[in-house]
Amino acid sequence: MRESVSQVVSIENPTEEEVTIPSSEFKCDNEYVEITPATLTVPARSERGFEVHYRPLIASSEEEACDLIL
C-alpha cells in the first residue's frame, strides 16, 4: 500500500518588500515529490509555507534519500 506524506517548508522574508517564489525554484530528483502551491507570495517581514508532498507510485521497503533544494 502506498502512503502519502506531507511536510510544510516555511520560507521567511526578512526584507521590507513582498517576495514571490514559484515552486519551480525547488529542485528535487525524486519524481514522487510535489510542491504546492505553484507560486507563493511572502509579505514583507513575514513567513509562509510551501507544502512538500511525497507519494510513491510503487510500494517499497527501500528508502531512497533525495535532496530538496530551493
Gaussian input, Z-matrix of N, CA and C with variables (Angstrom, degrees):
# hf/3-21g

backbone

0 1
 N
 C     1     B1
 C     2     B2     1     A1
 N     3     B3     2     A2     1     D1
 C     4     B4     3     A3     2     D2
 C     5     B5     4     A4     3     D3
 N     6     B6     5     A5     4     D4
 C     7     B7     6     A6     5     D5
 C     8     B8     7     A7     6     D6
 N     9     B9     8     A8     7     D7
 C    10    B10     9     A9     8     D8
 C    11    B11    10    A10     9     D9
 N    12    B12    11    A11    10    D10
 C    13    B13    12    A12    11    D11
 C    14    B14    13    A13    12    D12
 N    15    B15    14    A14    13    D13
 C    16    B16    15    A15    14    D14
 C    17    B17    16    A16    15    D15
 N    18    B18    17    A17    16    D16
 C    19    B19    18    A18    17    D17
 C    20    B20    19    A19    18    D18
 N    21    B21    20    A20    19    D19
 C    22    B22    21    A21    20    D20
 C    23    B23    22    A22    21    D21
 N    24    B24    23    A23    22    D22
 C    25    B25    24    A24    23    D23
 C    26    B26    25    A25    24    D24
 N    27    B27    26    A26    25    D25
 C    28    B28    27    A27    26    D26
 C    29    B29    28    A28    27    D27
 N    30    B30    29    A29    28    D28
 C    31    B31    30    A30    29    D29
 C    32    B32    31    A31    30    D30
 N    33    B33    32    A32    31    D31
 C    34    B34    33    A33    32    D32
 C    35    B35    34    A34    33    D33
 N    36    B36    35    A35    34    D34
 C    37    B37    36    A36    35    D35
 C    38    B38    37    A37    36    D36
 N    39    B39    38    A38    37    D37
 C    40    B40    39    A39    38    D38
 C    41    B41    40    A40    39    D39
 N    42    B42    41    A41    40    D40
 C    43    B43    42    A42    41    D41
 C    44    B44    43    A43    42    D42
 N    45    B45    44    A44    43    D43
 C    46    B46    45    A45    44    D44
 C    47    B47    46    A46    45    D45
 N    48    B48    47    A47    46    D46
 C    49    B49    48    A48    47    D47
 C    50    B50    49    A49    48    D48
 N    51    B51    50    A50    49    D49
 C    52    B52    51    A51    50    D50
 C    53    B53    52    A52    51    D51
 N    54    B54    53    A53    52    D52
 C    55    B55    54    A54    53    D53
 C    56    B56    55    A55    54    D54
 N    57    B57    56    A56    55    D55
 C    58    B58    57    A57    56    D56
 C    59    B59    58    A58    57    D57
 N    60    B60    59    A59    58    D58
 C    61    B61    60    A60    59    D59
 C    62    B62    61    A61    60    D60
 N    63    B63    62    A62    61    D61
 C    64    B64    63    A63    62    D62
 C    65    B65    64    A64    63    D63
 N    66    B66    65    A65    64    D64
 C    67    B67    66    A66    65    D65
 C    68    B68    67    A67    66    D66
 N    69    B69    68    A68    67    D67
 C    70    B70    69    A69    68    D68
 C    71    B71    70    A70    69    D69
 N    72    B72    71    A71    70    D70
 C    73    B73    72    A72    71    D71
 C    74    B74    73    A73    72    D72
 N    75    B75    74    A74    73    D73
 C    76    B76    75    A75    74    D74
 C    77    B77    76    A76    75    D75
 N    78    B78    77    A77    76    D76
 C    79    B79    78    A78    77    D77
 C    80    B80    79    A79    78    D78
 N    81    B81    80    A80    79    D79
 C    82    B82    81    A81    80    D80
 C    83    B83    82    A82    81    D81
 N    84    B84    83    A83    82    D82
 C    85    B85    84    A84    83    D83
 C    86    B86    85    A85    84    D84
 N    87    B87    86    A86    85    D85
 C    88    B88    87    A87    86    D86
 C    89    B89    88    A88    87    D87
 N    90    B90    89    A89    88    D88
 C    91    B91    90    A90    89    D89
 C    92    B92    91    A91    90    D90
 N    93    B93    92    A92    91    D91
 C    94    B94    93    A93    92    D92
 C    95    B95    94    A94    93    D93
 N    96    B96    95    A95    94    D94
 C    97    B97    96    A96    95    D95
 C    98    B98    97    A97    96    D96
 N    99    B99    98    A98    97    D97
 C   100   B100    99    A99    98    D98
 C   101   B101   100   A100    99    D99
 N   102   B102   101   A101   100   D100
 C   103   B103   102   A102   101   D101
 C   104   B104   103   A103   102   D102
 N   105   B105   104   A104   103   D103
 C   106   B106   105   A105   104   D104
 C   107   B107   106   A106   105   D105
 N   108   B108   107   A107   106   D106
 C   109   B109   108   A108   107   D107
 C   110   B110   109   A109   108   D108
 N   111   B111   110   A110   109   D109
 C   112   B112   111   A111   110   D110
 C   113   B113   112   A112   111   D111
 N   114   B114   113   A113   112   D112
 C   115   B115   114   A114   113   D113
 C   116   B116   115   A115   114   D114
 N   117   B117   116   A116   115   D115
 C   118   B118   117   A117   116   D116
 C   119   B119   118   A118   117   D117
 N   120   B120   119   A119   118   D118
 C   121   B121   120   A120   119   D119
 C   122   B122   121   A121   120   D120
 N   123   B123   122   A122   121   D121
 C   124   B124   123   A123   122   D122
 C   125   B125   124   A124   123   D123
 N   126   B126   125   A125   124   D124
 C   127   B127   126   A126   125   D125
 C   128   B128   127   A127   126   D126
 N   129   B129   128   A128   127   D127
 C   130   B130   129   A129   128   D128
 C   131   B131   130   A130   129   D129
 N   132   B132   131   A131   130   D130
 C   133   B133   132   A132   131   D131
 C   134   B134   133   A133   132   D132
 N   135   B135   134   A134   133   D133
 C   136   B136   135   A135   134   D134
 C   137   B137   136   A136   135   D135
 N   138   B138   137   A137   136   D136
 C   139   B139   138   A138   137   D137
 C   140   B140   139   A139   138   D138
 N   141   B141   140   A140   139   D139
 C   142   B142   141   A141   140   D140
 C   143   B143   142   A142   141   D141
 N   144   B144   143   A143   142   D142
 C   145   B145   144   A144   143   D143
 C   146   B146   145   A145   144   D144
 N   147   B147   146   A146   145   D145
 C   148   B148   147   A147   146   D146
 C   149   B149   148   A148   147   D147
 N   150   B150   149   A149   148   D148
 C   151   B151   150   A150   149   D149
 C   152   B152   151   A151   150   D150
 N   153   B153   152   A152   151   D151
 C   154   B154   153   A153   152   D152
 C   155   B155   154   A154   153   D153
 N   156   B156   155   A155   154   D154
 C   157   B157   156   A156   155   D155
 C   158   B158   157   A157   156   D156
 N   159   B159   158   A158   157   D157
 C   160   B160   159   A159   158   D158
 C   161   B161   160   A160   159   D159
 N   162   B162   161   A161   160   D160
 C   163   B163   162   A162   161   D161
 C   164   B164   163   A163   162   D162
 N   165   B165   164   A164   163   D163
 C   166   B166   165   A165   164   D164
 C   167   B167   166   A166   165   D165
 N   168   B168   167   A167   166   D166
 C   169   B169   168   A168   167   D167
 C   170   B170   169   A169   168   D168
 N   171   B171   170   A170   169   D169
 C   172   B172   171   A171   170   D170
 C   173   B173   172   A172   171   D171
 N   174   B174   173   A173   172   D172
 C   175   B175   174   A174   173   D173
 C   176   B176   175   A175   174   D174
 N   177   B177   176   A176   175   D175
 C   178   B178   177   A177   176   D176
 C   179   B179   178   A178   177   D177
 N   180   B180   179   A179   178   D178
 C   181   B181   180   A180   179   D179
 C   182   B182   181   A181   180   D180
 N   183   B183   182   A182   181   D181
 C   184   B184   183   A183   182   D182
 C   185   B185   184   A184   183   D183
 N   186   B186   185   A185   184   D184
 C   187   B187   186   A186   185   D185
 C   188   B188   187   A187   186   D186
 N   189   B189   188   A188   187   D187
 C   190   B190   189   A189   188   D188
 C   191   B191   190   A190   189   D189
 N   192   B192   191   A191   190   D190
 C   193   B193   192   A192   191   D191
 C   194   B194   193   A193   192   D192
 N   195   B195   194   A194   193   D193
 C   196   B196   195   A195   194   D194
 C   197   B197   196   A196   195   D195
 N   198   B198   197   A197   196   D196
 C   199   B199   198   A198   197   D197
 C   200   B200   199   A199   198   D198
 N   201   B201   200   A200   199   D199
 C   202   B202   201   A201   200   D200
 C   203   B203   202   A202   201   D201
 N   204   B204   203   A203   202   D202
 C   205   B205   204   A204   203   D203
 C   206   B206   205   A205   204   D204
 N   207   B207   206   A206   205   D205
 C   208   B208   207   A207   206   D206
 C   209   B209   208   A208   207   D207

   B1=1.4386
   B2=1.5334
   B3=1.2964
   B4=1.4538
   B5=1.5169
   B6=1.3088
   B7=1.4522
   B8=1.5144
   B9=1.3056
   B10=1.4533
   B11=1.5227
   B12=1.3364
   B13=1.4562
   B14=1.5159
   B15=1.3271
   B16=1.4628
   B17=1.5219
   B18=1.3274
   B19=1.4625
   B20=1.5267
   B21=1.3196
   B22=1.4585
   B23=1.5260
   B24=1.3269
   B25=1.4655
   B26=1.5252
   B27=1.3291
   B28=1.4626
   B29=1.5209
   B30=1.3346
   B31=1.4565
   B32=1.5246
   B33=1.3297
   B34=1.4558
   B35=1.5245
   B36=1.3302
   B37=1.4594
   B38=1.5292
   B39=1.3366
   B40=1.4630
   B41=1.5332
   B42=1.3242
   B43=1.4632
   B44=1.5194
   B45=1.3079
   B46=1.4693
   B47=1.5295
   B48=1.3402
   B49=1.4648
   B50=1.5219
   B51=1.3225
   B52=1.4483
   B53=1.5322
   B54=1.3199
   B55=1.4577
   B56=1.5235
   B57=1.3378
   B58=1.4603
   B59=1.5172
   B60=1.3319
   B61=1.4667
   B62=1.5286
   B63=1.3453
   B64=1.4658
   B65=1.5260
   B66=1.3112
   B67=1.4654
   B68=1.5255
   B69=1.3258
   B70=1.4644
   B71=1.5275
   B72=1.3429
   B73=1.4614
   B74=1.5311
   B75=1.3397
   B76=1.4517
   B77=1.5221
   B78=1.3169
   B79=1.4599
   B80=1.5237
   B81=1.3345
   B82=1.4643
   B83=1.5205
   B84=1.3381
   B85=1.4609
   B86=1.5238
   B87=1.3175
   B88=1.4572
   B89=1.5266
   B90=1.3171
   B91=1.4653
   B92=1.5286
   B93=1.3250
   B94=1.4604
   B95=1.5274
   B96=1.3273
   B97=1.4601
   B98=1.5195
   B99=1.3234
   B100=1.4693
   B101=1.5276
   B102=1.3475
   B103=1.4605
   B104=1.5272
   B105=1.3305
   B106=1.4705
   B107=1.5203
   B108=1.2863
   B109=1.4642
   B110=1.5329
   B111=1.3309
   B112=1.4670
   B113=1.5255
   B114=1.3152
   B115=1.4650
   B116=1.5240
   B117=1.3282
   B118=1.4561
   B119=1.5201
   B120=1.3236
   B121=1.4612
   B122=1.5245
   B123=1.3321
   B124=1.4567
   B125=1.5253
   B126=1.3244
   B127=1.4686
   B128=1.5292
   B129=1.3241
   B130=1.4636
   B131=1.5276
   B132=1.3155
   B133=1.4679
   B134=1.5230
   B135=1.3274
   B136=1.4582
   B137=1.5274
   B138=1.3329
   B139=1.4548
   B140=1.5260
   B141=1.3066
   B142=1.4661
   B143=1.5217
   B144=1.3191
   B145=1.4594
   B146=1.5088
   B147=1.3304
   B148=1.4580
   B149=1.5145
   B150=1.3159
   B151=1.4530
   B152=1.5202
   B153=1.3278
   B154=1.4607
   B155=1.5201
   B156=1.3413
   B157=1.4705
   B158=1.5266
   B159=1.3183
   B160=1.4598
   B161=1.5152
   B162=1.3295
   B163=1.4592
   B164=1.5226
   B165=1.3071
   B166=1.4670
   B167=1.5233
   B168=1.3238
   B169=1.4636
   B170=1.5235
   B171=1.3324
   B172=1.4606
   B173=1.5205
   B174=1.3259
   B175=1.4608
   B176=1.5179
   B177=1.3301
   B178=1.4559
   B179=1.5162
   B180=1.3231
   B181=1.4622
   B182=1.5281
   B183=1.3383
   B184=1.4537
   B185=1.5280
   B186=1.3213
   B187=1.4576
   B188=1.5218
   B189=1.3190
   B190=1.4564
   B191=1.5091
   B192=1.3098
   B193=1.4573
   B194=1.5350
   B195=1.3090
   B196=1.4607
   B197=1.5210
   B198=1.3209
   B199=1.4583
   B200=1.5230
   B201=1.3086
   B202=1.4574
   B203=1.5201
   B204=1.3242
   B205=1.4614
   B206=1.5194
   B207=1.3263
   B208=1.4608
   B209=1.5077
   A1=109.10
   A2=117.05
   A3=119.57
   A4=109.72
   A5=115.17
   A6=120.89
   A7=110.13
   A8=115.72
   A9=122.25
   A10=109.29
   A11=115.18
   A12=121.61
   A13=106.95
   A14=117.19
   A15=121.51
   A16=110.18
   A17=114.70
   A18=121.27
   A19=107.99
   A20=117.17
   A21=121.34
   A22=108.92
   A23=115.77
   A24=122.54
   A25=106.35
   A26=116.37
   A27=121.09
   A28=111.04
   A29=115.22
   A30=123.11
   A31=107.29
   A32=116.87
   A33=121.41
   A34=109.64
   A35=115.90
   A36=122.16
   A37=108.29
   A38=117.23
   A39=120.16
   A40=112.96
   A41=117.51
   A42=120.90
   A43=112.17
   A44=115.29
   A45=122.19
   A46=112.43
   A47=117.12
   A48=120.98
   A49=111.11
   A50=115.88
   A51=122.34
   A52=109.29
   A53=117.03
   A54=122.05
   A55=108.84
   A56=116.26
   A57=121.47
   A58=108.72
   A59=116.02
   A60=121.96
   A61=108.73
   A62=118.15
   A63=119.94
   A64=110.41
   A65=118.18
   A66=120.72
   A67=111.14
   A68=117.83
   A69=121.28
   A70=111.51
   A71=118.09
   A72=121.61
   A73=111.46
   A74=117.61
   A75=121.24
   A76=109.14
   A77=116.00
   A78=122.16
   A79=108.26
   A80=115.04
   A81=120.90
   A82=108.09
   A83=116.50
   A84=121.19
   A85=113.63
   A86=117.67
   A87=120.53
   A88=109.59
   A89=116.49
   A90=121.30
   A91=113.83
   A92=117.07
   A93=120.51
   A94=113.08
   A95=117.15
   A96=121.84
   A97=109.51
   A98=116.04
   A99=122.46
   A100=108.00
   A101=115.53
   A102=121.95
   A103=108.67
   A104=117.30
   A105=121.10
   A106=109.40
   A107=119.22
   A108=129.52
   A109=111.06
   A110=116.26
   A111=121.36
   A112=111.18
   A113=117.45
   A114=123.28
   A115=108.63
   A116=115.50
   A117=120.73
   A118=108.75
   A119=116.58
   A120=121.81
   A121=108.05
   A122=115.21
   A123=121.24
   A124=107.76
   A125=117.95
   A126=120.77
   A127=111.72
   A128=115.51
   A129=121.62
   A130=110.58
   A131=115.94
   A132=122.73
   A133=112.85
   A134=114.17
   A135=119.60
   A136=109.34
   A137=115.33
   A138=121.64
   A139=108.90
   A140=116.88
   A141=122.89
   A142=107.68
   A143=117.23
   A144=118.91
   A145=115.23
   A146=114.75
   A147=123.16
   A148=106.98
   A149=116.93
   A150=119.88
   A151=108.51
   A152=115.27
   A153=121.98
   A154=106.93
   A155=115.97
   A156=122.22
   A157=108.89
   A158=115.85
   A159=121.08
   A160=107.35
   A161=115.28
   A162=119.57
   A163=108.53
   A164=116.69
   A165=119.72
   A166=111.26
   A167=115.53
   A168=120.60
   A169=111.83
   A170=115.93
   A171=121.18
   A172=108.79
   A173=116.13
   A174=120.32
   A175=108.66
   A176=116.47
   A177=120.71
   A178=109.07
   A179=115.33
   A180=119.24
   A181=110.33
   A182=117.70
   A183=121.43
   A184=110.52
   A185=114.76
   A186=119.88
   A187=108.18
   A188=116.22
   A189=120.80
   A190=108.37
   A191=116.78
   A192=121.01
   A193=108.69
   A194=115.53
   A195=120.22
   A196=107.56
   A197=114.75
   A198=120.43
   A199=109.36
   A200=115.14
   A201=122.33
   A202=105.56
   A203=116.08
   A204=121.43
   A205=110.41
   A206=116.43
   A207=122.38
   A208=107.71
   D1=131.82
   D2=178.48
   D3=-92.84
   D4=141.68
   D5=-178.49
   D6=-123.63
   D7=144.16
   D8=177.91
   D9=-93.06
   D10=139.88
   D11=177.38
   D12=-127.54
   D13=137.24
   D14=179.37
   D15=-130.37
   D16=149.66
   D17=177.33
   D18=-148.00
   D19=139.34
   D20=176.70
   D21=-90.47
   D22=131.51
   D23=175.35
   D24=-108.48
   D25=113.10
   D26=-177.45
   D27=-84.23
   D28=137.76
   D29=178.12
   D30=-116.54
   D31=123.90
   D32=179.57
   D33=-99.81
   D34=136.73
   D35=175.60
   D36=-112.89
   D37=100.94
   D38=-178.54
   D39=-84.58
   D40=-1.26
   D41=-176.14
   D42=-83.71
   D43=175.13
   D44=178.63
   D45=-90.03
   D46=1.60
   D47=-177.96
   D48=-120.83
   D49=148.92
   D50=174.59
   D51=-65.29
   D52=141.41
   D53=-179.86
   D54=-124.78
   D55=136.22
   D56=176.34
   D57=-113.17
   D58=127.25
   D59=-177.61
   D60=-122.04
   D61=120.16
   D62=174.79
   D63=-79.36
   D64=147.37
   D65=179.13
   D66=-64.14
   D67=-17.49
   D68=177.67
   D69=-66.13
   D70=-12.58
   D71=176.71
   D72=-73.32
   D73=-16.61
   D74=175.57
   D75=-81.02
   D76=140.98
   D77=175.83
   D78=-121.91
   D79=129.47
   D80=178.57
   D81=-151.90
   D82=133.37
   D83=-178.03
   D84=-86.31
   D85=3.22
   D86=-178.47
   D87=-98.98
   D88=119.07
   D89=-176.54
   D90=-67.79
   D91=-12.49
   D92=-178.27
   D93=-93.64
   D94=3.32
   D95=179.84
   D96=-98.60
   D97=130.72
   D98=178.89
   D99=-127.59
   D100=140.61
   D101=-179.64
   D102=-114.52
   D103=129.55
   D104=175.94
   D105=-132.98
   D106=152.71
   D107=-3.23
   D108=-74.44
   D109=173.73
   D110=-179.65
   D111=-64.43
   D112=-32.24
   D113=178.47
   D114=-140.66
   D115=137.36
   D116=179.74
   D117=-123.83
   D118=127.56
   D119=176.39
   D120=-105.10
   D121=123.59
   D122=-178.80
   D123=-110.68
   D124=113.89
   D125=178.87
   D126=-61.61
   D127=162.53
   D128=177.52
   D129=-55.99
   D130=138.36
   D131=178.21
   D132=48.96
   D133=47.49
   D134=-177.09
   D135=-142.00
   D136=-178.48
   D137=-178.33
   D138=-141.30
   D139=137.87
   D140=175.77
   D141=-139.44
   D142=169.21
   D143=-176.38
   D144=-131.97
   D145=143.12
   D146=166.94
   D147=-90.02
   D148=148.42
   D149=174.45
   D150=-105.60
   D151=127.72
   D152=178.95
   D153=-101.36
   D154=122.35
   D155=-179.70
   D156=-111.22
   D157=135.69
   D158=175.13
   D159=-125.78
   D160=120.80
   D161=177.61
   D162=-145.02
   D163=100.99
   D164=-179.76
   D165=-71.06
   D166=149.05
   D167=177.52
   D168=-80.51
   D169=-25.20
   D170=-177.48
   D171=-122.98
   D172=130.90
   D173=176.31
   D174=-69.59
   D175=137.41
   D176=-178.54
   D177=-151.69
   D178=147.98
   D179=176.07
   D180=-88.54
   D181=-10.68
   D182=179.25
   D183=-82.64
   D184=137.94
   D185=176.47
   D186=-104.49
   D187=129.69
   D188=176.07
   D189=-112.84
   D190=128.04
   D191=177.97
   D192=-85.49
   D193=147.34
   D194=174.11
   D195=-147.35
   D196=153.74
   D197=178.29
   D198=-95.05
   D199=141.25
   D200=173.58
   D201=-114.60
   D202=113.94
   D203=-174.47
   D204=-115.84
   D205=133.23
   D206=174.67
   D207=-112.59

